[in-house]
Amino acid sequence: MLRRIALLGMALLLSACNSIQVTHDYNPAVDFAQFRTWGWKDPAVQFLPDTPMVKNGLTAQRVVMALSSQLDQRGLTQAAPSAKPDLWVQTYLVVANRQEQVTHYLSLIHI
Protein backbone atom coordinates (compact mmCIF):
# COMPACT_ATOMS: atom_id res chain seq x y z
CA MET A 1 0.00 0.00 0.00
CA LEU A 2 2.80 2.39 0.93
CA ARG A 3 4.54 1.54 -2.32
CA ARG A 4 1.44 2.49 -4.36
CA ILE A 5 1.16 5.82 -2.57
CA ALA A 6 4.85 6.52 -3.23
CA LEU A 7 4.43 5.67 -6.93
CA LEU A 8 1.37 7.92 -7.18
CA GLY A 9 3.29 10.77 -5.56
CA MET A 10 6.21 10.26 -7.95
CA ALA A 11 3.86 10.26 -10.95
CA LEU A 12 2.32 13.54 -9.79
CA LEU A 13 5.75 15.11 -9.37
CA LEU A 14 6.86 14.00 -12.83
CA SER A 15 3.68 15.30 -14.43
CA ALA A 16 4.49 18.76 -13.05
CA CYS A 17 7.77 18.75 -15.01
CA ASN A 18 5.86 18.44 -18.29
CA SER A 19 4.93 22.13 -18.31
CA ILE A 20 8.33 23.54 -19.42
CA GLN A 21 7.99 25.31 -22.75
CA VAL A 22 10.94 25.98 -25.06
CA THR A 23 10.51 28.30 -28.02
CA HIS A 24 12.75 29.61 -30.77
CA ASP A 25 12.43 32.32 -33.34
CA TYR A 26 14.02 32.91 -36.73
CA ASN A 27 13.15 34.31 -40.12
CA PRO A 28 12.01 31.38 -42.34
CA ALA A 29 12.72 33.44 -45.49
CA VAL A 30 16.47 33.43 -44.79
CA ASP A 31 18.50 30.82 -46.68
CA PHE A 32 20.85 29.49 -44.00
CA ALA A 33 22.87 27.60 -46.63
CA GLN A 34 24.57 30.90 -47.49
CA PHE A 35 26.33 31.02 -44.10
CA ARG A 36 29.69 29.30 -43.62
CA THR A 37 31.07 30.88 -40.44
CA TRP A 38 29.51 32.10 -37.23
CA GLY A 39 30.58 34.04 -34.16
CA TRP A 40 29.25 35.03 -30.76
CA LYS A 41 27.81 38.51 -30.31
CA ASP A 42 28.61 39.80 -26.82
CA PRO A 43 27.10 38.87 -24.49
CA ALA A 44 26.57 35.39 -25.89
CA VAL A 45 23.80 34.58 -23.40
CA GLN A 46 21.43 37.18 -22.00
CA PHE A 47 19.23 36.39 -19.03
CA LEU A 48 15.78 37.90 -18.59
CA PRO A 49 15.14 38.77 -15.81
CA ASP A 50 18.73 39.69 -14.97
CA THR A 51 18.65 38.45 -11.38
CA PRO A 52 21.17 36.28 -9.53
CA MET A 53 18.58 33.50 -9.18
CA VAL A 54 18.27 33.20 -12.97
CA LYS A 55 21.69 34.34 -14.15
CA ASN A 56 23.99 31.38 -13.79
CA GLY A 57 27.46 30.81 -15.29
CA LEU A 58 26.91 27.06 -15.58
CA THR A 59 23.64 27.56 -17.45
CA ALA A 60 25.30 30.04 -19.83
CA GLN A 61 28.14 27.57 -20.44
CA ARG A 62 25.67 24.78 -21.25
CA VAL A 63 23.72 26.99 -23.68
CA VAL A 64 26.93 28.05 -25.44
CA MET A 65 28.19 24.45 -25.71
CA ALA A 66 24.85 23.12 -26.99
CA LEU A 67 24.46 25.84 -29.60
CA SER A 68 28.10 25.52 -30.74
CA SER A 69 27.62 21.78 -31.15
CA GLN A 70 24.44 22.21 -33.20
CA LEU A 71 26.02 24.79 -35.50
CA ASP A 72 29.06 22.54 -36.01
CA GLN A 73 26.79 19.60 -36.87
CA ARG A 74 25.13 21.73 -39.53
CA GLY A 75 28.46 22.43 -41.25
CA LEU A 76 29.14 25.93 -39.95
CA THR A 77 32.51 26.72 -38.42
CA GLN A 78 33.21 29.22 -35.69
CA ALA A 79 35.11 32.22 -37.06
CA ALA A 80 38.42 33.24 -35.55
CA PRO A 81 38.09 36.04 -32.97
CA SER A 82 39.70 38.56 -35.35
CA ALA A 83 37.61 37.56 -38.39
CA LYS A 84 34.13 38.81 -39.27
CA PRO A 85 31.66 35.88 -39.35
CA ASP A 86 28.83 35.41 -41.83
CA LEU A 87 26.38 34.95 -38.96
CA TRP A 88 26.30 36.55 -35.50
CA VAL A 89 24.74 34.43 -32.73
CA GLN A 90 23.23 35.68 -29.47
CA THR A 91 20.86 33.83 -27.16
CA TYR A 92 18.26 35.00 -24.67
CA LEU A 93 17.20 32.88 -21.74
CA VAL A 94 13.82 34.14 -20.56
CA VAL A 95 12.38 32.71 -17.38
CA ALA A 96 8.79 33.48 -16.45
CA ASN A 97 6.80 32.21 -13.53
CA ARG A 98 3.16 31.89 -14.47
CA GLN A 99 0.19 30.50 -12.69
CA GLU A 100 -2.95 29.27 -14.39
CA GLN A 101 -6.23 29.34 -12.58
CA VAL A 102 -8.89 26.88 -13.64
CA THR A 103 -12.40 27.36 -12.32
CA HIS A 104 -15.10 24.72 -12.42
CA TYR A 105 -18.71 25.65 -11.77
CA LEU A 106 -21.10 23.16 -10.32
CA SER A 107 -24.83 23.83 -10.29
CA LEU A 108 -27.03 21.85 -8.00
CA ILE A 109 -30.75 21.89 -8.60
CA HIS A 110 -32.99 20.53 -5.89
CA ILE A 111 -36.43 19.46 -7.00
N, C-alpha and C positions, 0 to 999 in steps of 0.2 A: 504494500500500500504506500509506504513511504517512498519507494522507488518511483511509482507512478506519479506521485505529487512532484517529485524532483524533476522528472522528465517533462511534465506539464509546465513547470516553472521555467525550465531551460528553453522549451519551445516558445513560450511567451517572450522571453528575453531575446531570442534569435529573430523573432518576427519584428521586433522593434528596430533591429538593424537594417531592415529592408527599406527604410524610408530615405536613405541617402540618395541624393539626386546629383548627378554629374552632367554638366552641359558644356558645350563648346560652340564656338562661333567662328565662321570664316565666310569669305565671299565665294560662292560656288561658281561665279563667272571667271575666276582667276584660273589660268592654266598653270598648275604647280610643276608641270614638266619643264618649264622654262628655267627653274631655279636649280643651281648646281651647288652653291655654297650658302651657308647660313651662319649667323652670329648672334650672340646675346645682346640685347639692348638693355642698358643698365636702368634700374635694377632688373635682374632676370626674373625674379618672382616678387610680385607685390601682394601684400596681404590687406584685405578689407574685411573687417575693420583692422586698423593698425594698432592692435593692443598686444601686450605681452602674452596674453592667454592664447591668442591666435598665431601671432608671429613666432615662428619656431625655425631655428637654423637647420634642424634635422629634416623637417618637412620641406623646406626650400631645397635642400640637397637632394631629396628623393624626387621632387618634381623635376629638377634640372637633369638628373640622371635618366629618369624615365623618358623625358622629352628628347634628350640627346640620343638615346638608344633608338627611339622611333624614327627620328630623322635619318639616322645612319642606316637603318633598315630599309628606308625608302630611297637610298642612293645619294642622299645629300651629304656633303662633307662640311665639317666646321671650318670656317675661314680662320686664317692666322690672325692674331690680335691686331696686327698692323694693316691687314688687308680689308677692303670694303666688301662685305658679303652681298650676295644677290637677295637675300631674305633676312630681315631682322626678326628676332623672336623675343617676345616678352609674355610672361604669364601673369594671371591675376587669380589669386586664391580668395574667393569670397565665401565667408561663413555667415550664415543667417540662422537665427533661432526662431522658428515659427511654431505656433500652436494652432491646431485646428479644432474648432468646437463643432461637435455634431449634436443636434438636438432632435429628439424623437418625441412626438406628441401622441398621447394615448387618450382616446375619448371613451369614456364609459357611459353607457346609456342604461338606466335602470327603468324597467317597465313593470 
